[in-house]
């Protein structure tokens, strides 16, 4: 009997090597594999010439550091994976929305991105009973953030159920990636989730490099890792400040707001853009670090670390902050695993997973970052994991900057090989970012699937709000800080 | 308490000295493009072909549309003659869309509000921010203006939670079709007279998403725009300077 094909991330394989299974067997295999600790990380579909839909399952074994691929072909109805594996819920909703498949028995088969318009027009779950009332928020929120719609069913001050309807940010990115000329395509990845520019452009560049069998030079990989950690530092610091703001603790809010900018300015020191625009390209990076620039970065890191420590540690020693952080918005380890959460939200709930360690690519193959986990799964856990990651990223940066590999930082990209498939993963600041790319018989991109970590985590926020006070919603929301456009694509 | 005070001393005063002093921007910062069409070779289109978003025209002399430009500098790299370079000048805003099109000649560019609006809003401007398909980079660098570093409030400008409290909208993103209605409704909720600011390449022209069937190619196709701030995303200084100059 055939088995799912084991591959390493950021390597290319011929598409025909992926084994094909009848729908029922495909389903059983995915269910069996995920019972034994594997995770479903992508489930892209594509139309065959015959008009049916070919669905590829990408499973990840964290322990083995390997990915497992299998395909099936279907048309119309099939028995939903979500019935047995809730973490498939968004993937199957996506398949239904994009390809018209009907996953039977899917308990939550609602529109995901409203690609045909009328966003937010759907049947929301309504809770009935004495004292139950509904609160509807968005798409336009009170702060300077992206749009999305939140529908709360409340009993008094407590949230019985939160339903999140997204899709307002849908820009049709994925549909344009394959058709776009290369010079424009990279702009999509830079703006796919604009605060994760390095995370997505690195995954894209690695996919192009894998598909053309032309790896980036080691110096480029090190510079990408530096930029990725700076991106993490900026966002984690900003998040800690925003969490402090949401509980009304203004010292840390104010200091971290400034420190976040200091990290962004370090990225700008490297490439001129605070968000890393123009830095990562297939083949390498467009800017190098001369010794004086590297010294300047290290000098700034020393200064910022001192300030960050003083700003952030105030949180843990302030009882009024801890009272709002601890025990609020709890996601248990089991729930996190069942929903397939990734990133700091998963690690804060005790899931020991980090693509930098489990599926290392680029510079992370040579230089390891210890994974930070916590066990409480609450707002405090998500905040504290960020602080641990900040410290570890700072140490990583210092070490990498002091031992940058010599050599070129860019190679001219080569043509893509025909009929190949690759899966790339980066651990961006929100979590595991997965890209799946395939070429056609002429070496042109035929499929490009992006799985932003937010796609995996939005349901986590909805579940974390159950039984919480409605007034804790901004705090819980910020503790996840998910991307709307990364989800809506 | 003593820890909080100690931290306060350590963190020092961090507000930038601008407008008294010019800001320190990174040397690799890509600000206002500088064109020198005299250097162009006849029939050369290398810059135009390198541009990911069609911001460059070469047919009737070299022209660059800052409203579409992502400031990636691919054109400058492609040009063997040095006809395009990116300066570190962060002052990019304009009130008229056509003023964002550069052709290498000096021209007067309207960057301030008209007299009557300035009398109304010059000392106090309340804005409601709407992200309409924005990627969260423009949003983040608008948000950063409210930190102690830029301290937007000292110029009388403030972001408010409700359009009904606002004098205008600051819009980011190409205006996804799915946000079009919400954007228009938010605009309608702002009491007249009202202003609209488009921040970033997406909001001005659709940016990287220009021509996508799921977006509207920027705010102008939906609402009248009074101020444009180019960039992808614009540096916070470009946004701040644009706003302050506008109200002067």
Interface residues (C-beta under 8 A of the other chain):
Chain A: X114 X115 X117 X119 X139 X140 X142 X143 X144 X145 X146 X147 X167 X168 X169 X170 X171 X172 X173 X176 X181 X183 X184 X186 X187 X188 X190 X191 X192 X193 X194 X195 X197 X238 X251 X254 X255 X257 X258 X260 X261 X265 X268 X269 X270 X271 X272 X273 X274 X275 X277 X278 X287 X306 X307 X310 X311 X314 X317 X318 X483 X484 X485 X488
Chain B: X3 X4 X6 X7 X8 X10 X11 X14 X26 X28 X29 X30 X50 X51 X52 X53 X70 X71 X72 X73 X74 X129 X130 X131 X132 X133 X134 X135 X136 X137 X138 X139 X140 X141 X142 X143 X144 X146 X147 X148 X149 X159 X161 X162 X163 X173 X174 X176 X177 X178 X179 X182 X186 X202 X207 X208 X209 X212 X213 X214 X215 X232 X233 X235 X236
